Amino acid sequence: MNCIKFIKTLFLFFGTIFSSNAFCQLTVTPNQTAAALASKISGPGIIIANPTLTCAGVDRRYTHT
């Protein structure tokens, strides 16, 4: 019974450590069409019909460094 508690504690410890060290990268390509964006985020075998973009009121003050 003590071994099971140790294993649970070990999984909890390593799960906490590895889940807090996550990083990502965002690559933005301006002036894309709706069809191009839809094909980038969908996987193989996915069919996109009539994609549209609605970007009214988008705040474009963000910059990258």
ABEGO torsion letter per residue (X at the ends): XAAAAAAAAAAAAAAAAAAABBBBBBBBBBGBBAAAAAAAABBBGBBBBGBBBBABGBBAABBBX
